[in-house]
Amino acid sequence: MKLGFALVRIILGVLFVGHGAQKVFGKFGGFGPDGTGQFFESLGLRPGKEMAIGAGASEMAGGGLLALGLFTPVASTLLTGVMSTALWTVHREKGPWISDGGYEYVLANIATLFVVTEAGPGGLSLDAARGREQWGAAWALAALGAGVGGTYAVLKFADGQPQGAPSADGG
């Protein structure tokens, strides 16, 4: 079991680091902050470039922590937030199946993050080396709630103002 949890954590964490690097640095075929920012703007996530950098930084930081098995609930919160935002803004209306652009992949990631947080990162982790091999359901629920809450805040204040509030120019 220790090896299995380590493999899940490391693979998922490294993939998230790479996904974040696509947004922040344009690595691995990514569009960087400008291209990703334009896409985010089209979703209503404004300012797009800053949102892209924030999402990418969350993926890199959360992915790195997850791969190391360090501060697992923090990693789960960061990554659940990014995945929840993607689910809501990009995949929600397309149904569950990824073949149709749906949310099955992001939902599977969120579920995996929940399981790793609840069960703990395993014995082959930096959390275990710090004396915290397991976290439990309360931590997993808190990380899930904080990640989804972060998504709510991003969507509510995406342009720096609550939705429906007048803009700076009075409009």
C-alpha positions in Angstrom: 0.0 0.0 0.0 2.8 2.4 0.7 4.2 2.1 -2.8 0.8 2.4 -4.4 0.0 5.7 -2.6 3.4 7.0 -3.4 2.9 6.2 -7.1 -0.5 7.9 -7.2 0.8 11.0 -5.4 3.9 11.3 -7.4 2.3 10.7 -10.8 -0.6 13.0 -10.2 1.6 15.7 -8.5 4.1 15.7 -11.3 1.4 16.0 -13.9 -0.1 18.9 -12.1 3.3 20.6 -11.9 3.6 20.2 -15.7 0.0 21.5 -16.3 0.8 24.6 -14.2 4.1 25.1 -16.1 2.0 25.2 -19.3 0.1 28.2 -18.0 2.9 30.0 -16.3 5.9 29.4 -18.5 4.4 28.1 -21.8 6.2 24.7 -21.3 5.0 21.3 -22.6 3.0 22.8 -25.4 1.2 25.3 -23.2 0.2 28.8 -24.1 1.8 30.7 -21.3 0.2 33.4 -19.3 -0.8 35.5 -22.3 -2.5 32.7 -24.3 -4.0 31.1 -21.2 -5.1 34.5 -20.0 -7.0 35.1 -23.2 -8.7 31.8 -22.8 -9.6 32.6 -19.2 -10.9 36.0 -20.3 -13.3 34.2 -22.7 -14.6 32.2 -19.7 -15.2 35.4 -17.7 -12.1 34.9 -15.5 -10.7 38.4 -15.3 -8.1 39.6 -15.3 -7.2 36.6 -17.4 -3.4 36.8 -17.3 -3.3 37.2 -13.6 -5.9 34.4 -13.2 -3.8 32.1 -15.5 -0.7 32.8 -13.4 -2.6 32.1 -10.2 -4.1 28.9 -11.5 -0.7 27.7 -12.8 1.1 28.6 -9.6 -1.5 26.7 -7.6 -1.1 23.7 -9.8 2.7 23.8 -9.6 2.8 24.4 -5.8 0.0 21.9 -5.1 1.4 19.3 -7.5 4.9 19.7 -5.9 3.5 19.3 -2.4 1.4 16.3 -3.5 4.3 14.6 -5.2 6.4 15.0 -2.0 3.6 14.0 0.3 4.1 17.2 2.2 1.2 19.3 3.7 -1.2 17.0 1.9 -4.4 18.9 2.8 -2.8 22.2 1.5 -1.9 20.4 -1.8 -5.4 19.0 -2.1 -7.0 22.4 -1.4 -4.9 24.1 -4.1 -5.6 21.4 -6.7 -9.2 20.9 -5.9 -9.7 24.7 -6.3 -8.2 24.7 -9.8 -10.1 21.5 -10.8 -13.4 22.8 -9.4 -13.0 26.0 -11.4 -12.2 24.0 -14.5 -15.2 21.8 -13.9 -17.5 24.8 -13.5 -16.2 27.1 -16.2 -15.2 24.7 -19.0 -16.7 21.2 -18.5 -20.0 21.5 -16.6 -22.3 22.1 -19.5 -20.8 19.4 -21.6 -21.9 16.5 -19.4 -19.8 13.9 -17.7 -17.9 12.3 -20.6 -14.4 13.6 -21.5 -15.1 12.5 -25.1 -17.6 15.4 -25.2 -15.4 17.8 -23.3 -17.1 16.8 -20.1 -16.0 16.8 -16.4 -15.2 13.1 -15.7 -11.4 13.7 -15.7 -11.5 16.7 -13.4 -14.0 15.0 -11.1 -11.7 11.9 -11.0 -8.8 14.1 -10.0 -10.9 15.7 -7.2 -11.9 12.3 -5.9 -8.3 11.1 -6.0 -7.2 14.2 -4.1 -9.9 13.5 -1.5 -8.9 9.9 -1.0 -5.2 10.7 -0.7 -6.0 13.4 1.8 -8.3 11.2 3.9 -6.1 8.1 3.9 -2.9 10.2 4.1 0.0 10.3 1.7 1.4 7.0 3.0 4.6 6.0 4.7 6.8 7.1 1.8 6.1 10.8 2.2 7.5 13.8 3.9 4.3 14.1 5.9 5.1 10.6 7.3 8.6 11.7 8.0 7.1 14.6 10.0 5.0 12.1 12.0 1.8 12.6 10.0 1.2 9.6 7.8 -2.6 9.9 8.0 -4.9 12.9 7.9 -8.4 11.6 8.1 -11.9 12.5 6.8 -12.2 15.8 8.6 -9.0 17.1 6.8 -10.2 15.7 3.5 -13.6 17.4 3.9 -12.0 20.6 4.9 -9.6 20.6 1.9 -12.6 19.8 -0.4 -14.6 22.6 1.1 -11.8 25.1 0.9 -11.0 24.2 -2.7 -14.6 24.5 -3.7 -14.9 27.7 -1.6 -11.9 29.1 -3.5 -13.7 28.4 -6.8 -16.7 30.2 -5.5 -14.6 33.2 -4.6 -12.8 33.2 -7.9 -16.1 33.1 -9.8 -17.8 35.7 -7.6 -15.0 38.2 -7.8 -13.3 37.2 -11.1 -13.1 40.8 -12.3 -12.3 42.2 -8.9 -15.9 43.0 -8.0 -18.9 41.0 -7.0 -20.9 39.9 -10.0 -23.6 42.5 -10.6 -21.7 45.3 -9.0 -21.2 48.4 -11.0 -17.8 48.7 -12.7 -15.2 51.3 -11.9 -16.5 53.5 -14.7 -20.0 53.5 -13.2 -21.5 51.1 -15.8 
